[in-house]
């Protein structure tokens, strides 16, 4: 009797194990996530922020070529290419689109209302219709906003005036084709009036218009320069720094990358932190979260960088009030 019972138990176990193996075999294998990644320029000028995004993914256990495939699309400095590149990512049926700039986010949003979109530095995201609100995006777009970054241009203007108290005319160089242009300029107009400076608005859509923009500054006797952030300027930052030095214009830039190569000053968010943090949005969406339910975050790290060698070349003495707030001095 005991032998029969043992054999019966063994048979039951074998049946259960067979059923479990059959169920496991019928289950789909873990899906390799597919991420579309849209960038306004070539890879080289974005390398630091790209590294930060990739590190953010790795920190969350998502390794390219192992459990995630990233489809990169580079607009090579031509914003008019972004819509076609975004449409291409949509046709590939990626699981999520990572938009590295405001213009990339706008192009992706225009291309799809279904595929989730994560932005790293979206500017004026509510005004542009990318999200309904920061707290409740309400659509297929979320991520990190640069709205505070727009305000950082105002802070940059204030620091520039504090550093060069005698300045009366400040040129704000920007790309009018940038989706955040109108909001940034309106904020600067208000700040300029409060500071008692005249704001000049030379424009440059790309490097082909830099010379004419700086000639306009000279013609209007600008005493200082504020360079607004924009993906069109990043690859050509050395030329912008050189042109400012040639005209002997004290200049404020939006990121430390300019100051490290000879720019006078910079103030703005740590953009690399934005890109690292945006990876968490991609991860959450791949795990099933809905963009509409993920509040848009703002930059949390801001830094002032001053190049003392450039200040000396311009005959400037940086006020102690500015030095005390500076995060890094380059000598």
Buried (B, 14 or more C-beta within 10 A) or exposed (E): EEEEEEEEEEEEEEEEEEEEEEEEEEEEEEEEBBBBBBBBBEEEBBEEBBEBBBBBBBEBEBEEEEBBBBBBBBBEBEBEBBBEBBBBBBEBEBBBBBBBBBBBBBBBBEBBEEBBBBBBBBBBBBEBEBBBEBEEBEBBBBBBBBBBBBBBBBBBBBBBBBBBEEBEBBBBBBBEBBBBBEBBBEBBEEBBEEBEBBBBBBBBBBBEBBEEBBEBBEEEEBBBBBBBBBBBBBBBBEEBBBBBBEBEBBBBBBBBBBBBBBBBBBBBBBBBBBBBBBBBBBBBBBEEBEBBEBEBBBBEEBBBBBBBEBBEEBEBEBEEEBBEEBBEBBE
